[in-house]
Amino acid sequence: MQILENQSLESCNTLHFPCRAEFFAPVHGVPELQELLAWARQRRMPVTVLGGGSNVVLGEELPGLVILNQIQGCEQISGSGAQPVLCVGAGENWHQLVLHTLAQGWAGLENLSLIPGAVGAAPIQNIGAYGVELAQCFQYLDTCAIADGSVRRFELADCAFGYRDSVFKNDCRDEYIITSVTLQLSTSQVVNTSYAELARELQEAGIESPTPREVSDTVIRIRSAKLPDPAEIGNAGSFFKNPVVGAACYARIRAQEPNVVGHLQADGRYKLAAGWLIDQCGWKGHRDGAVGVHDRQALVLVHHGGGTARELLHLAERIQACVAERYGVSLEVEPRIYA
Protein backbone atom coordinates (compact mmCIF):
# COMPACT_ATOMS: atom_id res chain seq x y z
CA MET A 1 0.00 0.00 0.00
CA GLN A 2 1.04 3.55 -0.73
CA ILE A 3 -0.67 5.98 1.66
CA LEU A 4 0.09 9.67 1.39
CA GLU A 5 -0.76 12.37 3.94
CA ASN A 6 -2.17 15.83 3.25
CA GLN A 7 -2.42 15.12 -0.47
CA SER A 8 -3.72 17.70 -2.95
CA LEU A 9 -6.79 16.57 -4.92
CA GLU A 10 -6.87 19.47 -7.34
CA SER A 11 -5.86 17.17 -10.21
CA CYS A 12 -8.41 14.55 -9.11
CA ASN A 13 -11.50 16.66 -9.83
CA THR A 14 -12.42 18.19 -13.17
CA LEU A 15 -13.68 21.38 -11.51
CA HIS A 16 -10.07 21.85 -10.36
CA PHE A 17 -11.04 23.09 -6.93
CA PRO A 18 -8.25 23.10 -4.33
CA CYS A 19 -8.85 20.26 -1.90
CA ARG A 20 -6.62 18.24 0.39
CA ALA A 21 -7.12 14.66 1.57
CA GLU A 22 -6.09 13.82 5.12
CA PHE A 23 -4.86 10.46 3.77
CA PHE A 24 -4.78 9.39 0.11
CA ALA A 25 -4.08 6.10 -1.65
CA PRO A 26 -4.41 4.91 -5.25
CA VAL A 27 -5.66 1.33 -5.59
CA HIS A 28 -5.05 -1.10 -8.46
CA GLY A 29 -6.71 -4.35 -7.37
CA VAL A 30 -9.25 -5.88 -5.01
CA PRO A 31 -6.75 -7.36 -2.49
CA GLU A 32 -5.02 -4.00 -2.19
CA LEU A 33 -8.40 -2.32 -1.78
CA GLN A 34 -9.39 -4.71 1.01
CA GLU A 35 -6.10 -4.03 2.76
CA LEU A 36 -6.67 -0.27 2.56
CA LEU A 37 -10.21 -0.60 3.91
CA ALA A 38 -8.91 -2.66 6.84
CA TRP A 39 -6.31 0.04 7.52
CA ALA A 40 -9.04 2.70 7.60
CA ARG A 41 -11.31 0.57 9.81
CA GLN A 42 -8.57 0.06 12.37
CA ARG A 43 -8.29 3.84 12.66
CA ARG A 44 -12.07 4.41 12.43
CA MET A 45 -11.61 6.71 9.47
CA PRO A 46 -14.26 7.71 6.96
CA VAL A 47 -13.55 6.51 3.42
CA THR A 48 -14.19 8.49 0.23
CA VAL A 49 -13.73 7.02 -3.25
CA LEU A 50 -12.79 9.00 -6.36
CA GLY A 51 -12.60 7.84 -9.95
CA GLY A 52 -12.29 10.30 -12.81
CA GLY A 53 -13.45 13.14 -10.56
CA SER A 54 -15.80 14.44 -13.26
CA ASN A 55 -19.04 14.29 -11.27
CA VAL A 56 -18.01 15.59 -7.85
CA VAL A 57 -17.73 18.93 -6.09
CA LEU A 58 -14.92 18.88 -3.54
CA GLY A 59 -14.62 21.23 -0.58
CA GLU A 60 -11.32 22.40 0.87
CA GLU A 61 -10.64 19.25 2.91
CA LEU A 62 -11.66 15.59 2.87
CA PRO A 63 -11.10 13.89 6.24
CA GLY A 64 -10.06 10.27 6.59
CA LEU A 65 -8.89 8.12 3.68
CA VAL A 66 -9.49 9.07 0.07
CA ILE A 67 -9.09 6.14 -2.33
CA LEU A 68 -8.43 6.75 -6.00
CA ASN A 69 -9.91 3.80 -7.88
CA GLN A 70 -7.44 2.82 -10.62
CA ILE A 71 -8.47 -0.82 -11.06
CA GLN A 72 -7.78 -1.62 -14.71
CA GLY A 73 -8.70 -4.43 -17.09
CA CYS A 74 -10.97 -5.05 -20.04
CA GLU A 75 -11.76 -8.68 -20.86
CA GLN A 76 -14.32 -10.40 -23.06
CA ILE A 77 -15.57 -13.13 -20.74
CA SER A 78 -18.25 -14.77 -22.89
CA GLY A 79 -20.49 -14.30 -25.87
CA SER A 80 -18.15 -14.88 -28.78
CA GLY A 81 -21.13 -14.63 -31.13
CA ALA A 82 -23.57 -11.76 -31.64
CA GLN A 83 -23.63 -10.63 -28.01
CA PRO A 84 -20.15 -10.26 -26.52
CA VAL A 85 -19.96 -9.81 -22.75
CA LEU A 86 -17.21 -7.53 -21.47
CA CYS A 87 -15.88 -7.23 -17.89
CA VAL A 88 -14.20 -3.86 -17.32
CA GLY A 89 -12.18 -2.58 -14.38
CA ALA A 90 -13.79 0.31 -12.52
CA GLY A 91 -10.74 2.52 -12.99
CA GLU A 92 -10.79 2.39 -16.78
CA ASN A 93 -11.66 5.59 -18.65
CA TRP A 94 -15.24 5.47 -19.92
CA HIS A 95 -14.72 7.16 -23.29
CA GLN A 96 -11.66 5.03 -24.04
CA LEU A 97 -13.82 1.97 -23.35
CA VAL A 98 -16.41 3.20 -25.87
CA LEU A 99 -13.70 3.68 -28.51
CA HIS A 100 -12.30 0.21 -27.73
CA THR A 101 -15.68 -1.47 -28.22
CA LEU A 102 -16.21 0.31 -31.52
CA ALA A 103 -12.77 -0.80 -32.71
CA GLN A 104 -13.84 -4.39 -32.01
CA GLY A 105 -17.00 -3.92 -34.08
CA TRP A 106 -19.26 -3.97 -31.01
CA ALA A 107 -22.29 -1.73 -30.68
CA GLY A 108 -24.27 -0.50 -27.69
CA LEU A 109 -22.17 2.28 -26.19
CA GLU A 110 -21.84 4.63 -29.17
CA ASN A 111 -24.47 7.12 -27.91
CA LEU A 112 -22.51 7.39 -24.66
CA SER A 113 -19.33 8.63 -26.35
CA LEU A 114 -17.25 11.39 -24.76
CA ILE A 115 -18.93 11.15 -21.36
CA PRO A 116 -16.11 11.96 -18.93
CA GLY A 117 -15.19 9.84 -15.95
CA ALA A 118 -14.31 6.28 -15.01
CA VAL A 119 -16.22 3.09 -15.70
CA GLY A 120 -16.94 2.54 -12.00
CA ALA A 121 -18.88 5.80 -11.80
CA ALA A 122 -21.13 4.95 -14.75
CA PRO A 123 -23.57 2.70 -12.84
CA ILE A 124 -23.76 5.07 -9.85
CA GLN A 125 -25.13 7.74 -12.14
CA ASN A 126 -26.73 5.37 -14.66
CA ILE A 127 -25.11 7.59 -17.25
CA GLY A 128 -27.17 8.38 -20.30
CA ALA A 129 -27.10 10.51 -23.42
CA TYR A 130 -28.86 10.83 -26.77
CA GLY A 131 -31.58 8.29 -26.04
CA VAL A 132 -29.45 5.57 -24.40
CA GLU A 133 -28.69 4.73 -20.76
CA LEU A 134 -26.07 2.42 -19.28
CA ALA A 135 -28.82 0.17 -17.86
CA GLN A 136 -29.69 -0.94 -21.40
CA CYS A 137 -26.41 -2.85 -21.82
CA PHE A 138 -25.67 -3.57 -18.17
CA GLN A 139 -25.34 -7.13 -16.85
CA TYR A 140 -23.84 -6.91 -13.38
CA LEU A 141 -21.12 -5.26 -11.32
CA ASP A 142 -18.82 -6.39 -8.52
CA THR A 143 -18.13 -4.44 -5.37
CA CYS A 144 -16.16 -4.37 -2.15
CA ALA A 145 -18.01 -3.36 1.03
CA ILE A 146 -16.45 -0.45 2.88
CA ALA A 147 -17.65 -1.81 6.24
CA ASP A 148 -15.84 -5.17 6.13
CA GLY A 149 -14.11 -5.59 2.75
CA SER A 150 -16.46 -8.38 1.64
CA VAL A 151 -17.24 -8.75 -2.06
CA ARG A 152 -20.76 -8.60 -3.45
CA ARG A 153 -22.21 -8.84 -6.96
CA PHE A 154 -25.09 -6.56 -7.97
CA GLU A 155 -27.30 -7.83 -10.80
CA LEU A 156 -29.39 -5.48 -12.92
CA ALA A 157 -32.43 -5.63 -10.64
CA ASP A 158 -30.29 -4.99 -7.55
CA CYS A 159 -29.07 -1.66 -8.92
CA ALA A 160 -32.51 0.02 -9.01
CA PHE A 161 -31.52 2.10 -12.02
CA GLY A 162 -33.52 5.24 -12.75
CA TYR A 163 -32.97 8.55 -14.49
CA ARG A 164 -29.38 9.45 -13.47
CA ASP A 165 -30.01 7.32 -10.41
CA SER A 166 -29.21 4.00 -8.79
CA VAL A 167 -29.18 2.23 -5.45
CA PHE A 168 -25.63 3.55 -4.99
CA LYS A 169 -26.97 7.09 -4.69
CA ASN A 170 -29.67 6.06 -2.24
CA ASP A 171 -29.92 2.99 0.03
CA CYS A 172 -26.32 1.89 -0.63
CA ARG A 173 -24.71 5.31 -0.76
CA ASP A 174 -21.11 5.21 0.49
CA GLU A 175 -21.42 1.53 1.42
CA TYR A 176 -19.73 -0.17 -1.55
CA ILE A 177 -16.80 0.45 -3.87
CA ILE A 178 -17.40 -0.74 -7.42
CA THR A 179 -14.47 -2.80 -8.67
CA SER A 180 -15.69 -3.96 -12.10
CA VAL A 181 -18.65 -3.56 -14.44
CA THR A 182 -19.88 -6.21 -16.87
CA LEU A 183 -21.69 -5.17 -20.04
CA GLN A 184 -23.44 -7.05 -22.85
CA LEU A 185 -22.84 -5.53 -26.26
CA SER A 186 -23.80 -6.50 -29.80
CA THR A 187 -22.17 -7.15 -33.15
CA SER A 188 -25.31 -5.85 -34.86
CA GLN A 189 -25.12 -2.58 -36.76
CA VAL A 190 -28.55 -1.51 -35.47
CA VAL A 191 -28.29 1.86 -33.71
CA ASN A 192 -30.55 4.14 -31.70
CA THR A 193 -31.10 7.49 -33.41
CA SER A 194 -34.38 8.34 -31.70
CA TYR A 195 -32.98 11.43 -30.00
CA ALA A 196 -34.06 14.44 -32.08
CA GLU A 197 -30.77 16.35 -31.98
CA LEU A 198 -28.77 13.28 -32.96
CA ALA A 199 -31.17 12.39 -35.78
CA ARG A 200 -31.02 15.96 -37.10
CA GLU A 201 -27.21 16.03 -37.10
CA LEU A 202 -27.05 12.73 -38.96
CA GLN A 203 -29.57 13.93 -41.50
CA GLU A 204 -27.71 17.18 -42.08
CA ALA A 205 -24.54 15.14 -42.63
CA GLY A 206 -26.37 13.06 -45.25
CA ILE A 207 -26.03 9.83 -43.26
CA GLU A 208 -29.21 7.82 -43.80
CA SER A 209 -28.18 4.45 -42.34
CA PRO A 210 -25.53 5.27 -39.73
CA THR A 211 -23.11 2.73 -38.35
CA PRO A 212 -22.24 2.67 -34.62
CA ARG A 213 -18.98 4.44 -35.46
CA GLU A 214 -20.84 7.19 -37.32
CA VAL A 215 -23.23 7.63 -34.40
CA SER A 216 -20.26 7.91 -32.05
CA ASP A 217 -18.51 10.44 -34.28
CA THR A 218 -21.69 12.52 -34.46
CA VAL A 219 -22.21 12.43 -30.69
CA ILE A 220 -18.59 13.50 -30.18
CA ARG A 221 -19.09 16.37 -32.62
CA ILE A 222 -22.28 17.55 -30.87
CA ARG A 223 -20.80 17.32 -27.39
CA SER A 224 -17.54 19.01 -28.39
CA ALA A 225 -19.45 21.93 -29.94
CA LYS A 226 -21.46 22.79 -26.86
CA LEU A 227 -19.68 21.36 -23.82
CA PRO A 228 -16.43 22.75 -22.40
CA ASP A 229 -13.30 20.63 -22.13
CA PRO A 230 -12.40 20.25 -18.41
CA ALA A 231 -8.74 20.50 -19.40
CA GLU A 232 -9.44 24.06 -20.60
CA ILE A 233 -11.99 25.24 -18.06
CA GLY A 234 -13.05 23.51 -14.85
CA ASN A 235 -16.47 21.89 -14.95
CA ALA A 236 -18.35 18.78 -13.87
CA GLY A 237 -20.52 18.41 -16.95
CA SER A 238 -24.26 18.84 -16.47
CA PHE A 239 -24.72 20.37 -13.03
CA PHE A 240 -28.47 19.83 -12.77
CA LYS A 241 -30.75 16.95 -13.69
CA ASN A 242 -33.45 17.54 -16.27
CA PRO A 243 -36.57 17.84 -14.08
CA VAL A 244 -39.54 15.55 -14.67
CA VAL A 245 -42.90 17.23 -14.02
CA GLY A 246 -46.57 16.33 -14.17
CA ALA A 247 -48.75 17.03 -17.19
CA ALA A 248 -50.52 19.92 -15.44
CA CYS A 249 -47.22 21.61 -14.61
CA TYR A 250 -46.01 21.15 -18.17
CA ALA A 251 -49.25 22.61 -19.56
CA ARG A 252 -48.94 25.63 -17.27
CA ILE A 253 -45.35 26.29 -18.34
CA ARG A 254 -46.20 25.77 -22.01
CA ALA A 255 -49.00 28.33 -21.74
CA GLN A 256 -46.41 30.71 -20.35
CA GLU A 257 -43.59 29.64 -22.70
CA PRO A 258 -44.88 28.02 -25.96
CA ASN A 259 -41.32 27.05 -26.95
CA VAL A 260 -40.60 25.13 -23.75
CA VAL A 261 -38.50 22.02 -24.36
CA GLY A 262 -40.29 18.99 -22.92
CA HIS A 263 -40.35 15.27 -23.72
CA LEU A 264 -43.32 13.05 -22.91
CA GLN A 265 -42.40 10.11 -20.66
CA ALA A 266 -43.98 6.67 -20.52
CA ASP A 267 -45.78 7.52 -17.27
CA GLY A 268 -47.44 10.62 -18.73
CA ARG A 269 -45.07 13.10 -17.15
CA TYR A 270 -42.73 15.41 -19.06
CA LYS A 271 -38.96 15.73 -18.85
CA LEU A 272 -37.98 19.38 -19.19
CA ALA A 273 -34.61 20.62 -20.42
CA ALA A 274 -32.97 22.16 -17.36
CA GLY A 275 -30.53 24.05 -19.57
CA TRP A 276 -33.42 25.70 -21.44
CA LEU A 277 -35.07 26.79 -18.18
CA ILE A 278 -31.80 28.24 -16.89
CA ASP A 279 -31.16 29.99 -20.21
CA GLN A 280 -34.62 31.57 -20.19
CA CYS A 281 -33.88 32.95 -16.74
CA GLY A 282 -30.89 34.77 -18.21
CA TRP A 283 -28.07 32.81 -16.61
CA LYS A 284 -26.20 31.57 -19.68
CA GLY A 285 -22.73 33.14 -19.73
CA HIS A 286 -23.18 34.67 -16.27
CA ARG A 287 -20.04 35.01 -14.19
CA ASP A 288 -19.58 35.54 -10.46
CA GLY A 289 -15.88 36.11 -9.98
CA ALA A 290 -14.13 32.75 -10.30
CA VAL A 291 -17.28 30.74 -11.11
CA GLY A 292 -20.03 31.04 -13.66
CA VAL A 293 -22.37 29.49 -16.22
CA HIS A 294 -20.98 28.29 -19.52
CA ASP A 295 -21.71 30.60 -22.44
CA ARG A 296 -22.77 27.78 -24.80
CA GLN A 297 -24.57 25.43 -22.41
CA ALA A 298 -26.46 26.85 -19.43
CA LEU A 299 -26.61 23.42 -17.80
CA VAL A 300 -22.86 23.53 -17.16
CA LEU A 301 -21.38 25.52 -14.29
CA VAL A 302 -17.72 26.39 -14.68
CA HIS A 303 -14.71 27.29 -12.55
CA HIS A 304 -12.42 29.88 -14.16
CA GLY A 305 -9.72 29.33 -11.54
CA GLY A 306 -9.00 30.61 -8.06
CA GLY A 307 -12.47 29.81 -6.74
CA THR A 308 -13.95 27.42 -4.22
CA ALA A 309 -16.73 24.86 -4.03
CA ARG A 310 -18.60 27.18 -1.67
CA GLU A 311 -18.75 29.88 -4.38
CA LEU A 312 -20.00 27.44 -7.01
CA LEU A 313 -22.67 26.00 -4.74
CA HIS A 314 -23.86 29.50 -3.85
CA LEU A 315 -24.26 30.23 -7.57
CA ALA A 316 -26.14 26.94 -8.02
CA GLU A 317 -28.54 27.89 -5.22
CA ARG A 318 -29.27 31.24 -6.86
CA ILE A 319 -30.03 29.52 -10.16
CA GLN A 320 -32.30 27.00 -8.44
CA ALA A 321 -34.19 29.78 -6.67
CA CYS A 322 -34.62 31.73 -9.90
CA VAL A 323 -36.00 28.74 -11.85
CA ALA A 324 -38.30 27.81 -8.96
CA GLU A 325 -39.68 31.35 -8.73
CA ARG A 326 -40.28 31.72 -12.47
CA TYR A 327 -41.49 28.23 -13.37
CA GLY A 328 -42.33 26.49 -10.10
CA VAL A 329 -39.81 23.76 -10.94
CA SER A 330 -37.13 22.40 -8.60
CA LEU A 331 -33.71 21.67 -10.07
CA GLU A 332 -31.73 18.84 -8.50
CA VAL A 333 -27.93 18.99 -8.44
CA GLU A 334 -26.39 16.10 -10.39
CA PRO A 335 -22.78 15.86 -9.10
CA ARG A 336 -22.01 14.44 -5.66
CA ILE A 337 -21.14 17.10 -3.14
CA TYR A 338 -18.24 16.66 -0.69
CA ALA A 339 -18.19 20.15 0.76
Steps between C-alpha positions, in 0.01 A plus 500: 500500500604855427329743739576869473415770755359846431475429128370758252193387303492790258601270213245238610191711428408653166374819666861547615403624843779501760440216743723298729450142618603416855623164365508393134570171324467381140375142466561257213334175609246347736750352752673836530162668541401261779829568675443876480146467635630294793760770568227766508273287721774449756528878529122557477546730204235600249571380146436698181546353152594698189519384141531746214384784725265630230176485699603630842528834676781495755530735796830617645568185704398134496556330837604138535617285209440595139540207260566561133352205312747402226397136456569420135408219262273438205421137418244328280375227732232336285276547202734442209202525265256787449494613863848537649519545877775728628633530858668837557702628794339789686805721453495487121413820313142488373552669163806287425284194569241623248771548236640153578162332451447678170844389381393141570184547293274495807197724533302623799710778650533735202237749626696527825818624331708776659332476840782581743592288798588144594309181431428445870306826520275415205256275691481737799363767271340263248662722241294579195507713188324532165228246573713228664576416864762269648225275642413389146828309458574428865533144632650522847772665706730387780569695815697507822315601818656791685380364836681164489673458162265221389422463130148515361355476149212728399279373217291735288196485728714564809622833363156668491599708199300814427555831326859590602437287806580168662503323834855632546366854530230397745475193727860390434661842487860490625469132593669330203793562268440381145793294375378384157204540266377235257319604183325312219560652159404403146663435165186630329519827310157607629526837676274728701445835329172585671640809670392801292829691510700193402260411218515857368881507500516170314248620246686825442817296445317292238534177699182299446603163646765582761742246638587494873826677416314775314261544792797528735675753277182708482448491877862607551450787256181618675648477848826669400309792345299586808678357804825639642813288527590462872866525401430856380245618754394327821158338490312189608283463192126543548454653844125446526272212408230559242188530719203271441164668565133410485282570198323789675830669583621454144176646361531802729859566393415448133220756527759738639782393265371338174856403401572308820710189439321197644494128420203278581592206725342156514320585825334810354737748658734731309877532521598865466837624377664654806744689279211665313335609826827645629564675168154658502574638845799682353782304660687376193847657495455653846814534708546553873870557548675164468185299419225530245266345244639380170427731208394218264320265739311642798485157663875511564648699787866587461801590713729759339770445762572628848153420632352261752222244519313732736485770229375256237233356727381850589460573128312171455260595780427835336424328170273248672311778677457695177362201305270407789362854523440537126379151410416326827752227416768364734842427353698217657880515506654211305861476629577358844587766752790456745505849645 
